[in-house]
Amino acid sequence: MSVLANSARPKSFDEFAGQVHIAGKNAPFFRLLEQNKLPHSFFFGPAGTGKTTLARLAAKYLNSSFYEFNATSLKIEDLRKVLLSHKNSLIKPIVFIDEVHRLAKNQQEVMLPFMENFDAIFIGASTENPFFTLTSAIRSRAMLFEFKPLTIEDLKKIANKELEKSNATISDEAYEYLIVSSGGDARAMLNLLECSLNISKIIDLNLLKSLRPTSLNDGTSSSETHYNLASAMIKSLRGSDVDAAIYYLARLIEGGEDAKFIARRLLIFASEDIGNANPNALNLASDCYYAVSNIGYPESRIILSQTVIYLASCPKSNTAIAAIDKALEMIKNGEILEVPNHLKDAHFGGAKSLGRGIGYKYPHDFGGWVKQEYLKKPLKIVELKDIAYEKRLKEWLEAIKK
């Protein structure tokens, strides 16, 4: 970590930028902290969003000893020594484990008794989703808090404070690039600022771009590129204007947009706006995302171009998003139907005696389809269109039931 990124860490919750849903005065985490009831916690989210800082602030607030480990080098014996040294302490120490997703399964299992006995308050930090990296036993003993990328205003608050202390001058274009191209990562922003200040007290766009030529992740080199051009590309695709779609793709690439960001948008578009009118669109968009994740510019431009041309040329249907949104709205409005007995799992709890699964008709025994009840009440949700491949699906369903 750079000197500036370390020295700029907030010393109190009042200085902490972002994560209001976690660290705000009325947020659950802070209210538990106020009552000295802080549970074992796992922070997960993008880099540079305040996970380590919040753990340190929590320890300071509770006047607790703070021990920081990294999962890549954690030795259980060192952890035991820390806990033994606080065996008779009235105030529980806070044990912080960074990159907690790298803990091996056996390491997680060794930690369980410490967590169960509450020998310390464990806080883990990770850029990975704990539902995929931590065992259910570990998760069940802790609260999970998701960190979001810092907003433009959050980053401005941090940058303004450091720029004021440095007595540097920065052009409007450079200031926008410093903020937006950091993609919600305060550490990355401060690293770029520190390197720039080490070169000159007069910061312009050329200086910043010589140090960071492109955006780090989901941001781009300017707010116009990020918000307007990405939107224009998607709307051009939806309107089947292949020339406009390619033009806006080129603008995004030239503006420094990350290839994976563009590919993610194309992947969503393939399902949301084409769907089953041409199921192969999702396959191509998925292949595109995989390819650009492993191949950088300039070659990625060709893969993105191929995908954009294909998606713009495809027949369009929004049936998939319309159907799932309609079903979710029904459920939110209280349309909760009991599962018919013959559709229930016959083996759950050894419950055949309760009638579960009895009477189910196996369609393959009837030539592929047989009439039976699947919903306690008829619902009309999916409205297939007479478009391209989706029309064939509609015809298949009608033919199957005949």
Residue, then its C-alpha position, 0 to 999 in steps of 0.5 A: m500500500s502507498v504511503l498516501a493511501n495508508s495515511a489517508r485512512p479515516k481516524s473516526f466514523d465521521e471521516f469514513a466515506g461510503q458504506v452508509h448501509i453498514a457504517g452509518k449511524n442508524a445502520p445495523f453494524f454500527r448499532l450493534l457496535e454501540q451496544n457492544k454486541l458486535p458479532h463475528s462478521f465477514f465483509f465482502g466487496p470490491a477492493g478499496t471500499g473500506k473493509t480493513t478500515l472499518a474493522r480497525l475503526a470498530a476495534k478503536y471504538l470498542n477499545s479492543s486489541f486488534y490483530e491483523f492476519n492474512a489468510t495466505s500466511l495465517k498459522i493457526e498456532d499464531l492465532r492460538k497464541v493471540l487468543l491465549s494472551h487474552k484468555n482472562s481479558l474482559i474486553k474481547p480482542i478483534v481478530f481481522i483476517d484479510e483475504v479470508h476466501r483463501l482459508a483452506k477448509n481445514q483452517q476454517e474448521v480449526m477456527l470453529p471452536f474459537m468462534e463458537n466459544f467467542d474467544a475473540i471477535f472475528i472479522g474477515a474481509s474478502t473480494e469474493n462472495p462468502f457463500f462460495t468460499l466459506t463453509s456453511a458452518i463458518r457462515s452460520r456463526a457470523m453476520l455477512f456485510e456486503f460492501k459497495p463500490l464507493t460513489i463518485e461523491d465518496l471519492k471526491k470527499i477523499a480526493n478533495k481532502e488530500l488535494e487540499k493538504s498537498n497544495a497541488t493544482i489539478s485540471d478539471e479533466a484530470y480531476e474527473y479522470l482521477i475520480v471516474s477511472s478509479g471505479g469506486d476504489a479509493r486505494a487505487m485513486l490515492n495510489l494514482l494521486e500519490c504517484s502524480l504528486n511525486i512527479s508534479k504539483i501541477i496535475d493534468l490529464n496527460l500526466l494521469k493517463s501516462l500513469r493509468p492509460t485505461s479505467l480499472n474496472d467498471g468505470t471509464s475515462s469520463s462520466e460521458t463514456h460510462y453513462n451515455l455511450a454504454s446506454a447508447m450502444i445497448k439502445s442501438l443494439r435493441g433497435s437493430d442498428v448495427d452501424a450505430a452499435i459498432y460506432y458506440l462500441a468503438r467510442l467505448i473502446e477508444g475511451g478506455e472502457d474495460a473489455k469485460f465491462i462491455a462484454r458483461r453488458l452484451l451478456i445481459f442484453a442477449s438474454e434480456d432483449i433477444g432471449n429465446a427469439n435466438p437462444n444462440a445469442l446468449n451462447l455467443a455473448s457468454d463465449c465473448y465474455y470468456a474470451v475477453s477475460n483471457i485476451g486483452y486489447p487490442e485483440s478483444r476489440i475483434i471479439l466484441s465487434q463480432t458479438v455486437i454485429y450478431l446481437a444487433s442482427c438478431p430478432k428481439s424478444n423481451t419475453a424472458i424478463a417480462a415473464i420473470d418480473k411478472a411472476l416475482e410481482m405476483i409473489k410479492n403481492g401475495e400470490i403464494l400457492e401451495v405445491p400440489n402433493h404429487l409434486k412434492d419430494a417423496h423422500f423428504g423426511g421419509a414422508k410417503s405416508l403423508g401422501r407426498g409424491i403419490g399420484y405423480k405421472y411421469p411424462h416419459d411413461f406417457g409419450g412425453w406429456v400427460k395432463q396433470e395439475y402443476l399449480k393449485k390455480p391456473l396462472k398465465i405468466v409467459e407470453l411467447k411471441d410469434i418471433a423467430y425461434e420463440k415462435r417455434l417454442k410456442e408451436w412446440l408447446e401447442a403440439i406437445k399438448k395435442 
